[in-house]
Amino acid sequence: MSTETADQQRSAVGRVLMVLALVLVFCLGVALAFTNTEHVTVDLLVAEFSGPLIFWMVIELLIVVVIMLAVSALRVARLKRQIKRQSRQIKDQEAELKNLRNLPIHDV
């Protein structure tokens, strides 16, 4: 069996496992929604809202996802800047090394 075929099989198994995990999470979410239908009141100090518990849980999840995406985006941007800075440093050091190699050697 070639490595390409083995990689394709691993990729297919990974996709199947991912789909199964997503279906499981979806089913758990639906079960959670059906078991949390009672109305609750959310007091935000300046306003009060009422709605089903699952609605507030989904809103909370969405807020957390947005915050995590923002934090991740900031981290990725910082890492990209760091990569650019280090690439410039490498380029400068390679140029300096090339210049040093071209200098004649003087005996002391």
N, C-alpha and C positions, 0 to 999 in steps of 0.2 A: 504494500500500500504506500503510495507516495505521500509526501508531507502535505501536498496541496489537497488531496482527498481527505486526509485526517483533519486539516484545518477547516475544510468545508463541513465535515461531520460535527466537529466541535462547535462551529458557528451555528449549525442547525439545531443542535441540542441546546445551546445557549438561548436561541430565539424561542424554542419551545418552553424552556424553563421560565423565561421572562414573561411569555404570554400566560402561563399557568399562574405565576406570581401576581400578575395584574388582575386576572380573573378572581383569584382568591381575595385580593385586597378589595376589589369591587364588591364581591359578595359580602365581605365583612362590613363594608360601608353601608350597603343596603340593609343588612341586619341591624346595624347600629341606628340607622335612620328610623326603622320601624319600631325599635325599642325605646327611642327617645323622642316621643311626639308631644310630651307635656309642654305647656307654655311656661316660659320663665320671663322674668323682667330683668333687664340689664340697666343698671344705674351708672351713668357716666359723669356724675356730679353736676353736670349742666343740663342733661337731658335723660329721659327714661324711655327705654324701648321695650316692647314686649313681642315675643315670638316663640316658635318652637325651639327646643333645646338644640336639635340637630342643625337648625339654621345658624345659630350662634356658633356652634362648633365648626361649621364649614367656613363661616366668616373669619373665625380665628385662624383656621388653617390657611386660608388665602392670605391673610395679613402676614403670617409667619413666612409663607413661601415668598411673598414679595420682599420682605426684609432680608431673607437669606439670599435671594437673587441679587439684591443691591450690595450686600456685603461681599458676595462672591465676585461681582463685577468690579468692585473696588480693588479686591485682592488681585484679580487677573490684570487689571490696568497697572497696578504697582509692579507686578512681576514682569510685565512687558517692558515697562520703563527700565527696570533693572537689567533685563536682557539687552536692551539697546545700549545702555551705559557700558555694560561689560563687553559687548561687541566692539564698541568704539575703543575701549581700553586695549583689547586684544589687537585691533588693527593698528593702534599707535605703537604698541610694543613690538609687533612684527616689523613695522617700518623702522623703528629704532634698532632692532636686531639686524635688519638688512644693512642699515647704515654702518653699524659697528663691524659687520663682516667685511665691508668694503674698505675700511680704514687700513692703512698699511701698518705692519707691526714694526715697532722700533725697539731695538735692543737697548737696554739700559746699562 
